[in-house]
Amino acid sequence: MRNSGKRDSDEVVQLYATAIKPPVSMPLRQLIGFKRETIKAGETKTVEIAFPAQLLRRWDDVAKRYVVDPGAYRIAAGPASDQAPLDAELVIVSSK
């Protein structure tokens, strides 16, 4: 993130996941993490947000338990759910 202004400020970076081709209907975006950072005027800063794969889980009505579906997920980061300019694809191979 970059503060191009003349004043120090705080920014909240939000991390969202979207299941690509899920086996059941899923939310469009799911908040899986966030981090508030203070950034000085003119500063550029890298923000890291770790998250456990368990945050990608959903309730399986048939199995009567939470599951993390194998497959691709789009992970997006930005200041808001509709402003997430950074994204990457994450693939879950299997879950136990």
N, C-alpha and C positions, 0 to 999 in steps of 0.2 A: 504494500500500500504506500501511497505517496501523499504527503501534505504539501500542496502547491501554494497554500495560503501564507499569510504573514504572521499568523498566530499559532501557538501550540494548540492541539486539540485532542480529543478522544474519538476513537472510531470503534464500532463494534463490528467485527467480521463474523458473518454467519455462514454456516456450512450446511448444505442441503443435499439430500439423496433422492434420486428418482430411479425406480426400478424400470429397466428396459425390458419390455415383453414379459411382464409378470404373469404367473399362472392364474391369478385372480385379480379382481379390481383392487387397485392400490391408490393411495393419495398421489396427487401430481408431484408434490414436493414434501419431504419430511425433514424437519430441522433435526440435525444430528450433532450439532456443536456450535459453539460461539466463543468468542474471546474479545474482551475489551482491551484496547491498546492505546497508550498515550503516544502521540507522534508529534515531534517538534516541527516548527515551521521549516519548510524546505527539506524535511527529512524523508527518506525512503526506507521502509522497514519490511522485512519478511516476517510473516506471521505463520506459525505452525499450529495446527489443531489436530490432535490425535483423537481417534474415536474407535471404540471396539466394534467389531462386526455385529455384535448383538443388537446394536441400535438399528440395524436393517431388518429386524425381525417383524413378523406378523403373526397373528393368531390363526392357527389351522383348525377349522371347525371339525374336520374329520379326525385328526390325530388328537384333538383336545389339548394342544400345547402350542407354545411359540416355536416358530421355525424361521430360519434364514434361508430363503430360496437360493439355490445355485443360479448363476446367471450374471448378466451385466447390470451395473448400476452407474448412473451419471452422478458424479459428485461435483457440486458447484459451490463457489465461494464468492461472497460479496457483502455489501452493506445492507441488503434486503433481499427477500425472496424473488422479487421481480428485477433485481439489479445484481446479478451474479455473473460478472464478466469472466471469471476463471472457472474452468471445468476440466474434468478428467474422467476417464472411464475406469471403473473398478470391476473386476470379474471375480465372483465367488465360485470356486470350483466345486466345493462340497461343504456340507455343514454336518455337525454331529450334535 
